[in-house]
Amino acid sequence: MKRKFFTTTALLCCFMVCFAIVADITGKWSGTIVSPDGQNIPVTYNFKVDGEKLTGTADSPQGSITIDNGKIKGDSLSFKVTVDGSDYAHTGKVYTDSCAMNIDFGGQMVHFTIKRADK
């Protein structure tokens, strides 16, 4: 009985440590978005996490913009950026060294991956 309890506790602790590592996205992440019209847009996201609140900036050749309404819960994240008066909703899933992201370009979903750039 003690052995089963110890094994279960050890596995739970390992899971929690791994989950904490995966969910820590604070820092710089880079990738390329292929827009619906076929343009390659290099992007860098500078994320800051405070609890479940996600803030930071999104940088592209057109400039730097702030991340608004950012949330992170577990390995899922969401935020929006506003470019020239248009909101672009982002959703994603966090992995150890990458994030799978989706952007809503006015009803067209675009999928891309960003990778940690600051390590």
Secondary structure by P-SEA (a helix, b strand, c coil): caaaaaaaaaaaaaaaaaaaaaaccccbbbbbbbcccbbbbbbbbbbbbcccbbbbbcccccbbbbbcbbbbcccccccccccccbbbbbbbbbcccccccccccccbbbbbccccccc
